[in-house]
Amino acid sequence: MYTAVLVDDEAWILESLKGTVDWNELGFEIVATAANGIEGFDCLARLKPDIAFVDIRMPGMSGMAVTEKLREAGVPTKIVIASGYAEFEYARQAIKLGAVGYCLKPFRREEIAELLISVKESLNRERQALLDELTVMLRDEESIQADRITALLSRLRLEFEEQSGLFVIVVQEREPCALFDARKEIAVQIGRGTTAYLLPGERRQEIADRLRTSLPDPVAGVGIGGIFSDMTQICSQIDAAHRASYIYYISGSQRVREVTGDGGGIPLDSRALKSITDAVHEGNTGKAEQGLDTLHSQFLAGRYEIHHARQLYQVVMTCLYQASDSAEVPELIENAGLAETYRDVSDMISSLRQLVVEGLNSPPLGEAEWAGTEGPDTYRQIMKYVHEHFREALSIKDIAKRFYMHPNYVSALLKKELQINFTKYVTDLRIQHACELLRTSSLEISEVAERAGYQDYFYFAKLFKKVMGLTPSDYRAGRQ
């Protein structure tokens, strides 16, 4: 809802303007009125509403003078000048001073509605452009400039006192729902169905209490960050709240988690983790399962976050690849990918347990009953499949299953032919596809990330910069 202030020295005119249209239905809320030019200027300078209707002739200060002083003060309010006469010279001067419109008294419903709709569309475009600019800034964490972020937040009308600071809420939705009013809050899309909101620090407790007591069903999880005032921390604060929003993945009964000073920094139980890796290398399934059970209990107790689950998955999968003498290492998985692959952490650990048992009990390559048929046709078929499916979650095991081959054989074949490991090859394919989309389309970078196989586009942006040496937005700008 955008804000409006009405300024006129005649009370009946103010009431007439209020009743001319349904302001709320058109997307505006009248937050104040003023009875003369001086009072009007003070009110507008203090409230900085999105739009103001100002009478052209008032005692103390005319509407033209109010408009001029507001522009000199840098107040971005859009001014509509109102007059009882068709004073076209005044209208011309008003437009020259930056007024967005000129309307005649008595007010006509159609004219006021048309003006408000036009201004709302303009405000929507300006706001989206600022949000896009903010999103681009946030993607390049290394280049964050606190003063630029602060200036941008001010232009987005997020006013906050330094002592009270800001905080971040990250919301993951199964389907769209109006948890916050996107027209009032600063909302940045950080992934598919995932939004980061920037809010004034003084509202944190009230919002946290509300979310804990009432959360719509379409919301999967909410992460509530801590209060901060140093804008160089904004990316790390979003990242921490994003991790916390995966609480639903760690605990099926909870959907809201507040960021604390310890959660993200606590390492996985090193003894349990070592017992798993040792057991895999020793071929001891019982010992490996014991270690997984220990960590499972710690996850359910709320000790860990999503990145710990990802670390456990990566360690176990790497050990299994090493134990099978595979030349490959498993592809690094992002948080969003883990959450899409497994229902929750219990499902993930159950799957790891099954993979450990199967991996340690499977016969070595020479004893396998099926090993595939070596030859150029086999390799070509595999590569055709890879090029058709690289945007999906793809592993050596998936390919082996698809072509009825042993994973070790597939790994050795691809290593021999590609001269690089399979994970890097798939990553290169995805980044090349992203580059093509950035050059040839006007898709949002988040959509480019999804089409290249990455659901978390902050992860994608970091990976893209690592591979290409510059951010996706800089790459696109340099090719246009």
C-alpha positions as CSV (number, residue, x, y, z in Angstrom):
1,M,0.0,0.0,0.0
2,Y,1.5,3.4,-1.0
3,T,1.0,6.4,1.1
4,A,-0.7,9.7,0.3
5,V,-1.0,13.2,2.0
6,L,-3.7,15.8,1.0
7,V,-2.9,19.5,1.5
8,D,-5.7,22.2,1.1
9,D,-6.8,25.2,3.2
10,E,-10.5,24.3,2.8
11,A,-11.7,21.4,5.0
12,W,-14.6,20.6,2.7
13,I,-12.2,20.2,-0.2
14,L,-10.1,17.7,1.7
15,E,-13.2,15.7,2.6
16,S,-14.4,15.9,-1.0
17,L,-11.0,14.6,-2.3
18,K,-11.0,11.8,0.3
19,G,-14.4,10.6,-0.9
20,T,-13.9,11.0,-4.6
21,V,-12.4,7.5,-5.0
22,D,-11.7,4.3,-3.0
23,W,-8.1,5.1,-2.2
24,N,-7.4,1.7,-0.6
25,E,-8.8,-0.2,-3.6
26,L,-6.4,1.8,-5.8
27,G,-3.5,0.9,-3.6
28,F,-3.1,4.1,-1.5
29,E,-3.5,4.9,2.1
30,I,-4.2,8.6,3.2
31,V,-1.8,9.0,6.1
32,A,-2.3,12.7,6.8
33,T,-3.9,16.0,5.8
34,A,-2.7,19.5,6.2
35,A,-4.6,22.8,6.2
36,N,-2.1,25.2,4.7
37,G,1.2,25.3,2.7
38,I,3.6,25.7,5.7
39,E,1.9,22.9,7.6
40,G,1.8,20.9,4.4
41,F,5.5,21.3,3.6
42,D,6.5,20.3,7.2
43,C,4.2,17.2,7.0
44,L,5.5,16.1,3.6
45,A,9.2,16.6,4.5
46,R,8.6,14.5,7.7
47,L,6.5,11.7,6.3
48,K,7.8,11.6,2.7
49,P,4.7,10.0,1.3
50,D,4.6,8.4,-2.1
51,I,2.1,11.0,-3.5
52,A,0.6,14.3,-2.3
53,F,-2.3,16.3,-3.7
54,V,-1.4,20.0,-3.0
55,D,-3.7,23.0,-3.6
56,I,-2.1,25.6,-5.8
57,R,-3.3,28.6,-3.8
58,M,-2.9,28.5,0.0
59,P,-2.1,31.0,2.8
60,G,1.5,31.0,3.9
61,M,3.0,29.0,1.0
62,S,1.5,28.2,-2.4
63,G,1.4,24.7,-3.8
64,M,4.1,25.7,-6.3
65,A,6.4,26.9,-3.5
66,V,5.7,23.7,-1.6
67,T,6.7,21.6,-4.7
68,E,9.8,23.7,-5.3
69,K,11.0,23.4,-1.6
70,L,10.4,19.7,-1.5
71,R,12.5,19.2,-4.6
72,E,15.3,21.3,-3.1
73,A,15.1,19.2,0.0
74,G,15.4,16.0,-2.0
75,V,12.0,14.7,-0.9
76,P,10.9,12.1,-3.6
77,T,7.2,12.5,-3.1
78,K,5.2,12.7,-6.4
79,I,3.2,15.9,-6.4
80,V,-0.2,16.5,-8.0
81,I,-1.2,20.2,-8.1
82,A,-4.9,20.9,-7.6
83,S,-6.7,24.1,-8.7
84,G,-10.1,25.6,-9.0
85,Y,-9.3,27.1,-12.4
86,A,-7.8,25.9,-15.6
87,E,-4.6,27.9,-15.0
88,F,-2.5,26.4,-17.8
89,E,0.6,28.6,-17.0
90,Y,0.5,27.3,-13.5
91,A,0.2,23.7,-14.8
92,R,3.2,24.2,-17.1
93,Q,5.3,25.6,-14.2
94,A,4.2,22.8,-11.9
95,I,5.3,20.1,-14.4
96,K,8.6,22.0,-14.9
97,L,9.1,21.8,-11.1
98,G,8.6,18.1,-11.2
99,A,4.9,17.7,-10.4
100,V,3.5,14.5,-12.0
101,G,0.0,15.9,-12.5
102,Y,-2.5,18.7,-12.4
103,C,-6.2,18.3,-11.6
104,L,-9.2,20.7,-11.5
105,K,-11.8,21.2,-8.7
106,P,-14.4,20.0,-8.3
107,F,-12.7,16.7,-8.5
108,R,-13.9,14.1,-11.0
109,R,-13.7,10.4,-10.0
110,E,-12.4,9.3,-13.4
111,E,-9.6,11.9,-13.4
112,I,-8.4,11.2,-9.9
113,A,-8.6,7.4,-10.4
114,E,-6.6,7.7,-13.6
115,L,-3.9,9.9,-11.9
116,L,-3.6,7.4,-9.0
117,I,-3.3,4.4,-11.3
118,S,-0.7,6.1,-13.4
119,V,1.3,7.1,-10.3
120,K,1.1,3.6,-8.9
121,E,2.4,2.1,-12.1
122,S,5.3,4.5,-12.0
123,L,6.0,3.8,-8.4
124,N,5.9,0.0,-9.1
125,R,8.4,0.4,-11.9
126,E,10.7,2.5,-9.8
127,R,10.6,0.2,-6.8
128,Q,11.2,-2.9,-8.9
129,A,14.3,-1.2,-10.5
130,L,15.6,-0.4,-7.1
131,L,15.0,-4.0,-5.9
132,D,16.8,-5.3,-9.0
133,E,19.7,-3.0,-8.2
134,L,19.8,-4.2,-4.6
135,T,19.7,-7.9,-5.8
136,V,22.6,-7.3,-8.1
137,M,24.6,-5.8,-5.3
138,L,23.8,-8.6,-2.9
139,R,25.0,-11.2,-5.4
140,D,28.6,-9.9,-5.3
141,E,29.4,-10.2,-1.6
142,E,33.0,-9.3,-2.1
143,S,32.1,-5.9,-3.5
144,I,29.5,-4.8,-1.0
145,Q,29.7,-1.1,-0.3
146,A,27.9,-0.1,2.9
147,D,27.2,3.5,1.8
148,R,25.6,2.4,-1.5
149,I,23.4,-0.2,0.3
150,T,22.3,2.4,2.9
151,A,21.5,4.9,0.2
152,L,19.5,2.3,-1.8
153,L,17.5,1.2,1.3
154,S,16.7,4.9,1.9
155,R,15.4,5.2,-1.6
156,L,13.3,2.1,-1.0
157,R,11.8,3.9,2.0
158,L,13.3,1.6,4.6
159,E,14.0,4.1,7.4
160,F,15.8,2.8,10.5
161,E,17.8,4.1,13.4
162,E,21.4,3.0,13.6
163,Q,20.9,1.8,17.2
164,S,17.9,-0.3,16.4
165,G,19.4,-1.6,13.1
166,L,17.9,-4.0,10.6
167,F,17.2,-7.7,10.6
168,V,16.5,-10.3,7.9
169,I,13.7,-12.8,7.5
170,V,14.0,-15.5,4.9
171,V,10.8,-17.3,3.9
172,Q,10.5,-20.5,1.9
173,E,7.1,-21.1,0.4
174,R,5.7,-24.3,-1.1
175,E,3.3,-22.0,-3.0
176,P,2.8,-18.2,-3.0
177,C,1.2,-16.7,0.0
178,A,0.9,-13.2,1.4
179,L,3.0,-13.6,4.5
180,F,4.3,-10.0,4.1
181,D,3.0,-7.1,2.0
182,A,5.6,-7.0,-0.8
183,R,4.6,-3.4,-1.5
184,K,5.6,-2.3,2.0
185,E,8.6,-4.5,2.7
186,I,11.9,-4.8,0.9
187,A,11.8,-8.3,-0.6
188,V,14.6,-9.9,-2.5
189,Q,14.2,-13.2,-4.3
190,I,17.1,-15.4,-3.4
191,G,15.9,-18.7,-5.0
192,R,12.8,-20.4,-6.3
193,G,10.0,-19.8,-3.7
194,T,12.5,-18.2,-1.4
195,T,12.4,-14.6,-0.4
196,A,14.6,-12.5,1.9
197,Y,12.9,-9.5,3.7
198,L,14.8,-6.6,5.2
199,L,13.0,-5.1,8.2
200,P,13.6,-2.5,10.9
201,G,15.2,-4.0,14.0
202,E,12.5,-2.6,16.4
203,R,9.9,-4.9,14.7
204,R,11.9,-8.1,15.2
205,Q,10.3,-9.3,18.4
206,E,6.8,-8.5,17.4
207,I,7.2,-10.3,14.0
208,A,8.9,-13.3,15.5
209,D,6.1,-13.7,18.1
210,R,3.5,-13.4,15.3
211,L,5.2,-16.0,13.1
212,R,5.6,-18.5,15.9
213,T,1.9,-18.4,16.7
214,S,0.4,-18.1,13.3
215,L,2.1,-19.3,10.1
216,P,0.2,-20.1,6.9
217,D,0.3,-23.7,5.6
218,P,2.0,-22.8,2.3
219,V,5.1,-21.6,4.2
220,A,7.7,-24.4,4.5
221,G,10.1,-22.6,6.8
222,V,11.2,-19.2,8.2
223,G,14.6,-18.1,9.3
224,I,14.8,-15.0,11.5
225,G,18.2,-13.3,11.5
226,G,19.8,-11.2,14.2
227,I,19.8,-7.4,14.4
228,F,22.7,-5.6,12.6
229,S,23.6,-2.1,11.5
230,D,26.8,-2.6,9.6
231,M,25.7,-3.0,6.0
232,T,28.8,-4.9,5.0
233,Q,27.2,-7.8,7.0
234,I,24.0,-7.9,4.9
235,C,25.0,-10.9,2.8
236,S,26.2,-13.0,5.8
237,Q,23.0,-12.1,7.6
238,I,20.8,-13.2,4.6
239,D,22.9,-16.4,4.4
240,A,22.4,-17.2,8.1
241,A,18.7,-16.6,8.0
242,H,18.5,-18.7,4.8
243,R,20.2,-21.6,6.5
244,A,17.9,-21.2,9.5
245,S,14.8,-21.3,7.2
246,Y,15.6,-25.0,6.5
247,I,14.4,-25.8,10.0
248,Y,11.6,-27.8,8.5
249,Y,14.2,-30.0,6.9
250,I,16.0,-30.7,10.2
251,S,12.9,-30.8,12.4
252,G,9.6,-31.9,10.8
253,S,7.6,-30.3,13.7
254,Q,9.1,-26.8,13.6
255,R,8.9,-24.2,10.8
256,V,10.4,-21.1,12.4
257,R,14.0,-20.7,13.6
258,E,15.8,-17.7,15.0
259,V,19.5,-17.3,14.2
260,T,21.7,-17.6,17.3
261,G,25.3,-16.9,17.8
262,D,26.3,-20.5,17.9
263,G,24.2,-22.6,15.5
264,G,26.0,-22.0,12.2
265,G,29.5,-22.2,13.8
266,I,29.1,-25.5,15.6
267,P,31.1,-28.2,13.8
268,L,29.7,-31.7,13.2
269,D,30.6,-34.2,15.9
270,S,34.1,-35.0,14.7
271,R,34.3,-38.3,16.6
272,A,31.0,-39.6,15.0
273,L,32.1,-38.3,11.6
274,K,35.5,-40.0,11.9
275,S,33.9,-43.2,13.0
276,I,31.8,-43.2,9.8
277,T,34.8,-42.5,7.4
278,D,37.0,-45.0,9.2
279,A,34.2,-47.6,9.0
280,V,33.6,-47.1,5.3
281,H,37.3,-47.5,4.6
282,E,37.4,-50.6,6.8
283,G,34.3,-52.0,5.2
284,N,32.6,-52.1,8.6
285,T,28.9,-51.4,7.9
286,G,27.8,-51.7,11.5
287,K,30.3,-49.1,12.8
288,A,29.2,-46.7,9.9
289,E,25.6,-47.1,10.8
290,Q,26.3,-46.4,14.5
291,G,28.0,-43.1,13.5
292,L,25.1,-42.2,11.3
293,D,22.7,-42.9,14.2
294,T,24.7,-40.7,16.5
295,L,24.6,-37.8,14.1
296,H,20.9,-38.4,13.4
297,S,20.1,-38.0,17.1
298,Q,22.1,-34.7,17.2
299,F,20.2,-33.4,14.2
300,L,16.8,-34.2,15.7
301,A,17.9,-32.5,18.9
302,G,18.2,-29.2,16.9
303,R,22.0,-28.9,17.2
304,Y,22.7,-28.5,13.5
305,E,21.5,-26.7,10.4
306,I,21.1,-27.5,6.7
307,H,24.8,-26.9,5.8
308,H,25.8,-29.6,8.4
309,A,23.5,-32.1,6.6
310,R,25.1,-31.1,3.3
311,Q,28.6,-31.6,4.9
312,L,27.6,-35.1,6.2
313,Y,26.2,-36.1,2.8
314,Q,29.3,-34.9,1.0
315,V,31.7,-36.7,3.4
316,V,29.9,-40.0,3.2
317,M,29.5,-39.9,-0.5
318,T,33.2,-39.0,-1.0
319,C,34.2,-41.9,1.2
320,L,32.0,-44.3,-0.7
321,Y,33.5,-43.2,-4.0
322,Q,37.0,-43.6,-2.6
323,A,36.2,-47.1,-1.2
324,S,35.0,-48.2,-4.6
325,D,38.3,-47.0,-6.2
326,S,36.3,-44.6,-8.3
327,A,38.3,-41.9,-10.1
328,E,35.4,-39.5,-9.5
329,V,34.3,-37.4,-6.6
330,P,30.5,-36.7,-6.0
331,E,29.2,-33.5,-7.3
332,L,28.9,-30.8,-4.7
333,I,25.3,-30.4,-3.7
334,E,23.6,-27.1,-2.7
335,N,21.2,-26.7,0.2
336,A,18.2,-26.4,-2.1
337,G,19.3,-29.5,-4.1
338,L,19.6,-31.5,-0.9
339,A,16.1,-30.4,0.3
340,E,14.6,-31.3,-3.1
341,T,16.3,-34.7,-3.2
342,Y,15.4,-35.9,0.3
343,R,12.2,-35.2,2.2
344,D,14.1,-34.3,5.4
345,V,17.3,-35.0,7.2
346,S,16.0,-38.4,8.5
347,D,15.2,-39.4,4.9
348,M,18.7,-38.3,3.8
349,I,20.5,-40.3,6.6
350,S,18.3,-43.3,5.9
351,S,19.4,-43.1,2.2
352,L,23.1,-42.7,3.3
353,R,22.7,-45.8,5.5
354,Q,21.4,-47.8,2.5
355,L,24.1,-46.5,0.2
356,V,26.8,-47.5,2.8
357,V,25.4,-51.0,3.1
358,E,25.0,-51.5,-0.6
359,G,28.4,-49.9,-1.4
360,L,30.4,-51.9,1.1
361,N,28.7,-55.2,0.3
362,S,28.9,-54.9,-3.5
363,P,31.4,-57.1,-5.3
364,P,34.6,-55.6,-6.8
365,L,34.5,-54.6,-10.4
366,G,36.1,-57.8,-11.6
367,E,33.5,-59.9,-9.9
368,A,30.5,-57.9,-11.1
369,E,28.0,-59.8,-13.1
370,W,27.4,-56.8,-15.3
371,A,30.1,-54.4,-16.3
372,G,28.9,-52.9,-19.6
373,T,30.3,-53.1,-23.0
374,E,33.3,-50.9,-23.8
375,G,33.3,-49.1,-27.1
376,P,32.8,-45.7,-28.9
377,D,29.1,-46.2,-29.2
378,T,28.7,-46.7,-25.4
379,Y,30.7,-43.5,-24.8
380,R,28.7,-41.5,-27.4
381,Q,25.4,-42.7,-25.9
382,I,26.5,-41.7,-22.4
383,M,27.6,-38.3,-23.6
384,K,24.4,-37.7,-25.4
385,Y,22.5,-38.5,-22.2
386,V,24.7,-36.2,-20.2
387,H,24.2,-33.3,-22.6
388,E,20.4,-33.8,-22.5
389,H,20.2,-34.1,-18.7
390,F,23.1,-31.9,-17.3
391,R,20.5,-29.4,-15.9
392,E,19.2,-32.1,-13.6
393,A,20.8,-33.8,-10.6
394,L,23.3,-36.1,-12.4
395,S,25.8,-38.6,-11.0
396,I,28.0,-41.4,-12.1
397,K,25.6,-43.8,-10.3
398,D,22.6,-42.4,-12.2
399,I,24.4,-42.9,-15.5
400,A,25.5,-46.4,-14.5
401,K,22.0,-47.4,-13.6
402,R,20.6,-45.9,-16.9
403,F,23.0,-47.9,-19.1
404,Y,23.2,-51.0,-16.9
405,M,26.9,-50.6,-16.1
406,H,29.0,-50.8,-13.0
407,P,29.6,-47.2,-11.6
408,N,33.4,-47.9,-11.5
409,Y,33.4,-48.8,-15.2
410,V,31.5,-45.6,-16.1
411,S,33.8,-43.5,-13.9
412,A,36.9,-45.0,-15.6
413,L,35.5,-44.6,-19.1
414,L,34.6,-40.9,-18.6
415,K,37.9,-40.1,-16.9
416,K,39.8,-41.7,-19.8
417,E,37.8,-39.9,-22.5
418,L,37.2,-36.5,-20.9
419,Q,40.6,-36.1,-19.2
420,I,38.8,-34.2,-16.4
421,N,36.6,-35.5,-13.7
422,F,32.9,-35.8,-14.4
423,T,31.8,-33.3,-11.8
424,K,33.9,-30.5,-13.3
425,Y,32.6,-31.5,-16.8
426,V,29.0,-31.1,-15.7
427,T,29.7,-27.8,-14.0
428,D,31.4,-26.5,-17.1
429,L,28.3,-27.5,-19.2
430,R,26.0,-25.7,-16.8
431,I,28.1,-22.5,-16.7
432,Q,28.5,-22.5,-20.5
433,H,24.7,-22.8,-20.8
434,A,24.2,-20.0,-18.3
435,C,26.7,-17.8,-20.3
436,E,24.6,-18.5,-23.5
437,L,21.4,-17.5,-21.7
438,L,23.0,-14.3,-20.3
439,R,24.2,-13.3,-23.8
440,T,21.0,-14.2,-25.7
441,S,18.1,-13.6,-23.4
442,S,16.7,-11.0,-21.0
443,L,15.9,-13.6,-18.3
444,E,16.3,-12.7,-14.7
445,I,19.6,-14.1,-13.3
446,S,17.6,-16.3,-10.9
447,E,15.8,-17.8,-13.9
448,V,19.1,-18.3,-15.7
449,A,20.4,-20.2,-12.6
450,E,17.4,-22.5,-12.6
451,R,17.6,-23.2,-16.3
452,A,21.3,-24.1,-15.8
453,G,20.5,-26.5,-13.0
454,Y,20.9,-24.4,-9.9
455,Q,17.9,-23.7,-7.6
456,D,19.9,-21.4,-5.2
457,Y,21.1,-18.5,-7.3
458,F,23.3,-17.0,-4.7
459,Y,25.2,-20.4,-4.8
460,F,25.1,-20.1,-8.6
461,A,26.4,-16.5,-8.6
462,K,29.4,-17.5,-6.4
463,L,30.2,-20.6,-8.6
464,F,29.8,-18.5,-11.8
465,K,32.3,-15.9,-10.5
466,K,34.7,-18.7,-9.5
467,V,34.6,-20.2,-12.9
468,M,34.3,-17.1,-15.1
469,G,36.1,-14.6,-13.0
470,L,33.2,-12.1,-12.8
471,T,29.6,-12.0,-11.7
472,P,26.7,-13.1,-14.0
473,S,25.5,-9.4,-14.2
474,D,28.9,-8.2,-15.1
475,Y,29.3,-10.9,-17.7
476,R,26.0,-9.9,-19.2
477,A,26.8,-6.2,-19.2
478,G,30.1,-6.9,-20.9
479,R,28.5,-8.8,-23.8
480,Q,25.7,-6.3,-24.6
